[in-house]
Amino acid sequence: MKKSIDFSKYLSIKIGAPILVDVIEDYSYDKSLKILGHGCNLLVSPDAHSLAVLGDRFDYIKDLGNLIEVGGACNSAKIFKFFKQNNLSGLEFLRALPGSLGGLVKMNAGMKHYEIKNILHSVCVDSEWIEAEKLGLTYRKTDINGVIFAARFKKEYGFRQEVEEMCTLMRKTHPKKPSCGSCFKNPEGDFAGRLLEAVGLRGYSYCGVGFSEAHANFLVNYDRNLAGYDSALEIIRLGEKRVYEEFGIKLEKEVIIIE
């Protein structure tokens, strides 16, 4: 099954073009395909090919007794709502983070010291269940290679209202314009936003794309009539170049680029 996705609407940064993608409805799939989540930290080239998304079969939440199983296509809002309504602890930060389960697990998503890995039990990768301890979960990174069809979380009671409120407050400081979120990972002992601001890139834009005035590490779409994939790449390269020249630090991209 295939469908056309207009990435200028699908991606959170609202940059892209219509592309025909495969829809995966079974555990068997073409391994050459590049699997996309809900597009919250992505840039997709208009020339990209061999793309796919998970179908509705993988959009579910199951209570397994001691564990909660979530399908890879399930979005963060649905997961957050389930955990809150059932007084479950550990994923309160999803109130402020968009994305699909697959993407959130792949990036070990989180806010401050609250991360997916703190409550993750196991992940179904290419139909094989793997314990979380074997997945190399570190800051915004995992060793997962393959499609995340589902994940299981430890079932711990006691929804933490204070964590939800803290993360919601943090979210209010984020830019309101279309954005892919944090462009770069924070280098150890420092902040990417501080480094970008120090080299004069806070609020800087080129052809409709730039670093936000509200938070220098957020790549935002300033003008949907001008913004394009190539100009976004130019801004990212400029950030890397300026920071390296000034501080000798090689910034690592958090945004995922699909060419």
DAPE-V561122 format. One line per field, one symbol per residue. ss: DSSP state (H for helix, E for strand, C for the rest). phi: phi as a letter, one per 40 degrees, with the letter a starting at -180 (. if undefined). psi: psi as a letter, one per 40 degrees, with the letter a starting at -180 (. if undefined). A space follows every 10 residues. Layout:
BEGIN
ss=???
phi=???
psi=???
END
This chain:
BEGIN
ss=CEEEEEHHHH CCCCCCCEEE EEEECCCCCC CCCEEECCCC CEEECCCCCC EEEECHHHCC EEECCCEEEE ECCCEHHHHH HHHHHCCECC CHHHHHCCCE HHHHHHCCCE ECCEEHHHCE EEEEECCEEE EHHHCCCECC ECCCCCCEEE EEEECCECCC HHHHHHHHHH HHCCCCCCEE EECECCCCCC CHHHHHHHCC CCCCEECCEE ECCCCCCEEE ECCCCCCCHH HHHHHHHHHH HHHHHHHCCC CCECCEEEC
phi=.bacbcccbc cccgbiacbc bcbcbaccac cccccbccgc bbbbccccaf cabcccdbba bbcbhcbbbb cccccccccd cccccbfbbh bdccdbbchc ddcccdcfci bfccbdccbc babcbfgbcb cdccbgcbdf aaccbhccca abbccbchdc cccdcccccc ccccdccdac gccbcccdga bdcccccccg bcgcbafgba ccccaccccb ccaccbcadc cccccccccc ccccccbgbc cbccccbbc
psi=hiihhheedd idefhaihhh iihheidhih eeihhibefe fihhieeiif iiiiaddegi hhheceihhh idehiddddd dddddefiid fdeedehiii ddddddefia hbehidddeh dihhhfehhh ideeefhahf iiehhahhdi ihihhhighg dddddddddd ddeiieihie ahdiihihea hdddddddef ehehihfeia hiddhdehhi hdheddhidd dddddddddd ddddddefhh hhhdhhhh.
END
